[in-house]
Amino acid sequence: MVRRGRKLGAPVRPEDSPVIFAALILGETGLYKWQMRALERAARGKRVALRAANGSGKTDKVIGILALWFLWRYPRGRMPITSGSWRQVKNQLWPALERHRNNPSLAGWKWLKNCRVETPEGGFIEGFSTNHAGKAEGWHGRVTDEFKDERKEQDEEDPRSEKKARLFDVDEFTGDDPSSPVFFVVDEAKTVPDEIFDAIERCTLQFCIYLSSPGKPEGQFYRCFHEEKDLFCPMVVTAFDCPHISQERIDRILARVGGNEDDSYFRSVVLAEFTLEGDLYIIDPGKLEWGQRQPYEPSRGRPVAFLDIAAGGDETVLAICDGNEAWIEYAERQRDTVQSVRKCIATLKGLGIADCDLWVDAPGMGLAVISDFNESGWYPNEFFGNNPPEDRDRYINLSAECWNDAGLELMTGRVHIRSRRPDKTLFVQLTRQGCRNHSVCLLVGNVCLPAFQDPAMAPQHGRVV
């Protein structure tokens, strides 16, 4: 029964939707919401990066359906599917395709033994694994004006957050008739070298999706969820999003790690988080990512600031914290420290922050910079990172203690770093031990904590006085 006055749109055809295609042509019903969302986004030409827990069904229910829909929709289309290992292609991808070979709607297709499917019109699906970038190059799609018009209509309907994730400018390409688009798929993307992804970027693609279970917090697949997340539609699927993964199985995994939900194995297999290995990282990237994506309501307190001045080599950074939000007000290279002091004073006056709420990194040239502040009538607080910590049994100095305490605030989401766009440098410096840029330490250890814990007592807080 249709509610009176409600307008019905045109019925969705299988060629327009891989979800409808899966139900009507393949008989695949009961798809999960995340599977349908991934299918539809990829079919609309979005750069999808899907990170899913082990056993979630990403190869069978996402790649398998997308591949068959694409070739059915574009009989002259070309779909290269690569993975880090031939075993993944042969034992996971190929069975997902081959079980539909007797479908009458796919009559006339050739199912070759080398993980290749061909249509009578010349289109094909080809599964391969390679460590040589040259094999991943040279894929260039050709599209018609009708294809371009369809993509333009889709772009107008897309949410603003996904605008940058589209693959190409519809006015950029010209092609022959009929369309022969390219759909590039990277399965188990965590194991694929960056050189392969660089080669893929040189191709002219109309569709693209990267899928994998999580691995180490490095590489192109990892960057799809961090520094380059604005260029993709990132999706994260945990074991709890997959009803076919029983609670008993999750409990067994948890029991294997002694009931520790913070264990890296549990977080990777069940929660689909990137996990650190060894002692390369100071703040766990996976936990930092989780904490920073937690919803929160900004709360205002007494704004405080920290300045780390570098005379031309590293960046001079001014960090601000107000309540439960911290951000970098500016970061620049300035050789003239006097000019840096003047800019800092002008900026803080504009923000309504007084000198009693400013801290400056004192070691080295910091004392000279503080003298420049004094000559301008400003008397900021001095911070000495090598001073003894409050907990002398656990930390070697005050900076180490600040790193740990601030890391807990950020990883739990009690403090959020506010930024209009992902800050690649900041994220790396927060998590990599080899990065010694003190501005990041001062941001998380000496700005976040005092203002967040007790804004009224910030100037007297032991970490920054």
C-alpha positions in Angstrom: 0.0 0.0 0.0 1.4 3.4 -1.0 0.9 6.4 1.1 -1.2 9.0 -0.6 0.7 11.9 -2.1 4.0 10.1 -2.1 5.8 10.1 -5.4 7.5 6.9 -6.6 10.8 7.1 -8.4 11.8 5.0 -11.4 12.3 1.3 -10.5 15.9 0.4 -10.0 17.2 -2.0 -12.6 19.8 -4.7 -12.1 22.2 -3.0 -14.4 22.0 0.2 -12.2 22.6 -1.6 -8.9 24.8 -4.5 -7.9 22.6 -5.1 -4.9 19.5 -5.6 -7.2 21.6 -7.6 -9.6 22.8 -9.9 -6.8 19.2 -10.5 -5.7 17.5 -10.9 -9.1 20.2 -12.4 -11.2 22.5 -14.2 -8.8 19.9 -15.1 -6.2 22.2 -13.6 -3.5 19.8 -12.3 -0.8 20.4 -11.4 2.8 23.3 -9.1 2.2 24.4 -7.1 5.2 24.1 -3.4 5.2 27.8 -2.8 5.0 28.0 -5.1 2.0 25.3 -3.3 0.2 26.8 0.1 1.0 30.2 -1.0 -0.3 28.6 -2.5 -3.5 26.7 0.7 -4.3 29.5 3.1 -3.5 31.9 1.2 -5.8 29.3 0.9 -8.5 28.9 4.7 -8.5 32.6 5.2 -9.2 33.8 6.0 -5.7 37.3 5.0 -4.5 36.3 2.6 -1.8 38.7 1.4 0.9 37.2 -1.5 2.9 38.9 -2.7 6.0 37.1 -5.7 7.4 37.6 -8.3 10.1 38.8 -11.8 9.2 36.1 -14.0 7.8 33.7 -11.1 7.1 33.0 -12.2 3.5 34.5 -9.3 1.7 35.9 -11.5 -1.2 32.8 -13.6 -1.7 30.0 -11.1 -1.1 31.7 -7.9 -2.3 34.3 -8.7 -4.9 32.4 -11.6 -6.4 29.2 -9.7 -6.8 30.9 -6.6 -8.1 32.9 -8.5 -10.7 29.9 -10.3 -12.2 27.7 -7.2 -12.1 30.4 -5.1 -13.8 30.9 -7.5 -16.6 27.1 -8.0 -17.0 26.6 -4.2 -17.0 29.6 -3.5 -19.3 30.2 -6.5 -21.6 33.3 -4.8 -23.0 34.6 -3.8 -19.6 37.9 -4.9 -18.1 38.4 -5.8 -14.5 41.9 -6.6 -13.2 41.8 -8.1 -9.7 45.2 -8.3 -8.0 46.2 -9.6 -4.6 49.4 -10.0 -2.6 49.4 -13.8 -3.2 48.3 -16.1 -6.0 46.8 -18.4 -3.3 44.3 -15.7 -2.4 43.3 -15.3 -6.0 43.0 -19.0 -6.7 41.4 -20.2 -3.4 39.2 -17.3 -2.5 38.4 -15.1 -5.5 38.0 -17.8 -8.2 35.5 -20.0 -6.2 33.4 -16.8 -5.5 33.1 -16.3 -9.3 33.0 -19.9 -10.6 30.0 -20.9 -8.5 27.8 -18.8 -10.7 29.1 -20.1 -14.0 25.9 -22.1 -14.8 23.7 -19.0 -14.3 21.6 -18.7 -17.4 21.9 -14.9 -17.4 25.7 -15.4 -17.8 25.4 -17.8 -20.8 28.1 -17.5 -23.4 30.8 -16.4 -20.9 34.0 -18.3 -20.9 35.4 -19.5 -17.6 39.1 -20.2 -18.1 41.3 -22.1 -15.7 43.8 -19.2 -15.1 41.3 -17.2 -13.1 39.9 -15.4 -16.1 36.3 -14.8 -17.3 35.6 -13.5 -20.8 32.4 -12.3 -22.5 31.6 -12.7 -26.2 31.9 -8.9 -26.6 35.5 -8.9 -25.4 35.2 -7.9 -21.8 37.0 -9.9 -19.1 37.8 -10.4 -15.4 41.4 -11.3 -14.8 42.8 -12.3 -11.4 46.6 -12.1 -10.9 49.2 -11.4 -8.3 52.4 -9.6 -8.9 55.3 -7.7 -7.3 56.1 -5.9 -10.5 54.5 -2.5 -11.0 54.7 -2.9 -14.8 52.0 -5.5 -14.8 49.6 -3.2 -13.0 50.1 -0.3 -15.5 48.5 0.3 -18.8 44.8 -0.1 -17.9 43.0 2.8 -19.5 39.2 2.9 -19.8 37.2 4.3 -22.7 33.8 5.7 -22.0 30.9 7.2 -24.0 29.0 10.4 -23.5 26.2 8.4 -22.0 28.5 7.0 -19.4 29.7 10.5 -18.6 26.2 11.9 -18.3 25.3 9.1 -15.9 28.4 9.8 -13.7 27.5 13.5 -13.6 24.0 12.7 -12.3 25.5 10.5 -9.7 28.0 13.1 -8.6 25.2 15.6 -8.1 23.5 13.2 -5.7 26.6 12.3 -3.7 27.1 13.6 -0.2 29.6 16.4 0.1 31.9 14.2 2.2 32.4 11.8 -0.8 33.0 14.4 -3.6 36.8 14.0 -3.5 36.5 10.2 -3.6 35.3 10.1 -7.2 37.8 8.6 -9.6 37.9 11.0 -12.5 36.5 14.2 -14.0 33.7 13.3 -16.3 34.8 15.9 -18.8 38.3 14.7 -19.0 38.0 11.6 -21.2 36.7 10.8 -24.7 36.1 7.3 -25.9 34.7 5.1 -28.6 31.4 3.3 -28.6 30.5 1.1 -26.8 32.0 1.9 -23.4 35.0 -0.1 -22.2 35.6 1.1 -18.6 38.1 -0.3 -16.2 37.4 -1.5 -12.7 40.5 -2.2 -10.7 40.2 -4.3 -7.5 43.0 -4.9 -5.0 42.2 -7.7 -2.6 44.2 -8.2 0.7 45.6 -4.7 0.0 47.7 -4.7 3.2 50.1 -7.2 1.5 50.4 -5.3 -1.8 53.6 -3.1 -2.2 53.2 0.6 -2.6 54.8 0.4 -6.1 51.7 -1.5 -7.3 49.5 1.2 -6.0 51.6 3.8 -7.7 51.2 2.0 -11.0 47.4 1.8 -10.5 47.3 5.6 -10.0 48.8 6.0 -13.5 45.9 4.1 -15.0 42.7 5.6 -16.3 40.1 4.0 -14.1 36.3 4.4 -13.8 35.9 2.1 -10.8 38.2 1.1 -8.0 38.1 -0.7 -4.7 40.7 -1.7 -2.2 39.8 -4.4 0.4 41.8 -6.1 3.1 41.8 -7.3 6.7 44.0 -4.9 8.8 47.7 -5.3 9.2 50.6 -3.1 10.3 49.9 0.6 10.4 51.9 1.4 7.3 51.6 1.3 3.5 49.1 2.6 1.0 46.1 0.7 2.5 46.8 2.2 5.9 47.1 5.7 4.4 43.6 5.3 2.8 42.2 5.5 6.4 44.5 8.3 7.6 46.5 10.8 5.6 44.5 10.1 2.4 41.1 9.3 3.8 39.5 12.4 2.1 40.4 10.8 -1.2 38.6 7.6 -0.5 35.3 6.3 1.0 36.8 4.5 4.0 34.8 1.7 5.5 35.5 -0.3 8.7 33.7 -3.6 9.4 34.2 -5.4 12.6 33.2 -9.0 13.5 30.2 -7.6 15.3 28.9 -6.3 12.0 28.8 -9.8 10.6 26.0 -11.9 12.0 27.5 -15.1 10.6 30.5 -14.7 12.9 29.1 -16.2 16.1 29.6 -14.8 19.6 31.1 -18.1 20.5 33.9 -17.6 18.0 34.6 -14.1 19.3 34.6 -15.5 22.8 37.2 -18.1 21.8 39.4 -15.5 20.3 39.1 -13.4 23.4 39.9 -16.4 25.6 43.0 -17.1 23.5 44.4 -13.8 24.5 43.5 -14.2 28.2 40.4 -12.1 28.0 42.4 -9.0 27.1 40.3 -6.9 24.7 43.3 -4.6 24.3 45.4 -7.4 22.8 46.7 -6.6 19.3 45.5 -10.0 18.0 41.9 -9.5 19.2 41.8 -5.9 18.0 43.1 -6.9 14.5 41.0 -10.1 14.0 37.7 -8.9 15.6 37.8 -5.1 15.7 39.5 -4.7 12.3 42.1 -2.2 13.7 45.6 -1.6 12.5 47.9 -2.8 15.3 51.5 -2.0 16.1 54.3 -4.5 16.1 57.4 -4.1 18.2 58.5 -0.8 19.7 58.3 1.4 16.6 55.4 3.5 17.9 55.0 5.7 20.9 51.2 6.1 20.6 49.3 3.1 19.1 48.1 4.3 15.7 45.1 2.0 15.8 44.0 3.2 19.2 44.7 6.8 18.2 42.5 6.4 15.1 39.7 4.8 17.2 39.8 7.5 19.9 39.8 10.4 17.4 36.8 9.1 15.5 34.6 8.8 18.6 31.7 11.2 18.7 32.0 14.0 21.2 30.5 17.4 22.1 33.0 20.2 22.3 33.4 21.6 25.8 35.0 24.9 26.4 37.4 25.7 29.3 40.2 28.1 29.8 42.2 28.2 26.5 45.9 27.6 26.8 48.8 27.6 24.3 52.2 26.2 23.8 54.9 27.6 21.5 57.8 25.6 20.1 60.2 27.9 18.2 62.8 26.7 15.7 65.1 29.1 13.9 64.4 28.0 10.3 65.3 24.3 10.5 62.2 22.6 11.9 58.8 24.3 12.0 57.8 26.9 14.6 54.5 25.6 16.0 51.8 27.3 18.1 49.4 24.8 19.6 46.1 25.7 21.4 43.8 23.8 23.6 40.3 24.8 24.7 38.4 22.4 26.8 38.5 18.9 25.1 39.7 20.2 21.8 43.3 20.9 20.8 44.7 22.1 17.5 47.7 23.6 15.8 47.0 27.3 15.2 49.9 27.6 12.7 53.1 25.9 11.8 55.8 27.6 9.7 59.5 27.9 9.1 60.8 31.3 10.3 64.5 32.1 10.8 63.8 35.4 12.7 62.8 34.5 16.2 61.8 38.1 17.0 59.3 37.9 14.2 58.0 34.6 15.5 57.5 36.1 18.9 55.6 39.1 17.5 53.3 36.8 15.4 52.7 34.6 18.5 51.7 37.6 20.6 49.4 39.0 17.9 47.8 35.7 17.4 47.2 35.0 21.1 45.8 38.5 21.6 43.3 37.8 18.8 42.3 34.6 20.5 42.0 36.3 23.9 44.8 34.2 25.5 47.0 36.0 28.0 50.7 35.4 28.6 50.0 33.6 31.9 48.3 30.9 29.7 51.2 30.5 27.3 54.1 28.0 27.7 57.3 28.0 25.8 59.8 25.2 25.4 62.7 26.5 27.4 65.7 24.3 26.7 68.2 25.5 24.1 67.2 28.7 22.4 63.9 28.8 24.3 65.4 31.0 27.0 66.5 33.6 24.5 63.0 33.5 23.0 61.5 34.1 26.4 63.7 37.1 26.8 62.2 38.5 23.5 58.7 37.9 25.0 59.8 39.8 28.1 61.0 42.8 26.1 57.5 42.9 24.6 55.8 42.9 28.0 54.9 39.2 27.9 56.0 36.8 30.6 55.1 33.3 29.5 55.7 30.1 31.5 58.8 28.0 31.0 58.7 24.3 30.3 61.7 22.1 30.9 61.1 18.6 29.5 64.1 17.1 31.2 62.8 18.0 34.7 62.0 15.1 37.0 58.6 13.6 36.4 55.8 13.3 38.9 55.9 9.5 38.8 59.7 8.9 39.2 59.3 5.1 39.3 57.9 4.9 35.8 59.3 7.8 33.7 62.8 9.1 33.1 61.7 12.8 32.7 58.7 15.1 32.5 58.4 14.8 28.7 58.1 11.0 28.8 55.4 11.3 31.3 53.5 13.9 29.2 53.7 11.7 26.2 52.2 8.7 28.0 49.4 10.7 29.8 48.5 12.7 26.7 48.5 9.5 24.6 45.8 8.1 26.9 43.7 11.2 26.5 43.9 11.0 22.8 43.5 7.3 22.4 40.4 7.2 24.6 38.8 10.2 22.8 38.7 12.4 25.9 40.7 15.0 24.0 40.2 15.5 20.2 42.6 17.1 17.8 40.6 19.5 15.7 41.7 19.8 12.1 39.9 20.8 8.9 41.9 18.2 7.0 44.0 15.2 7.9 47.5 16.3 9.1 49.9 13.7 7.8 52.9 15.2 9.6 51.1 15.4 13.0 49.8 11.8 12.8 53.3 10.4 12.0 54.9 12.5 14.7 52.4 11.4 17.3 53.0 7.7 16.6 56.6 7.3 15.4 59.4 7.0 17.9 61.9 8.3 15.3 60.1 11.6 15.0 61.6 14.0 17.5 59.6 17.1 16.7 58.9 18.5 20.1 55.9 20.5 18.9 53.8 17.4 18.9 55.0 16.4 22.4 54.1 19.8 23.6 50.8 19.8 22.0 49.6 16.5 23.5 51.5 16.6 26.8 51.4 20.2 27.8 48.4 21.7 26.2 45.7 19.0 26.2 46.1 17.8 29.7 46.2 21.0 31.8 43.2 22.6 30.1 41.2 19.4 30.0 41.7 18.2 33.5 41.2 21.5 35.4 41.0 24.7 33.3 40.9 26.8 36.4 44.2 25.4 37.7 46.0 25.2 34.3 48.7 27.9 35.1 49.6 26.1 38.3 49.6 22.5 36.8 52.8 20.6 37.6 53.4 19.5 34.0 53.9 22.9 32.5 55.2 25.0 35.3 
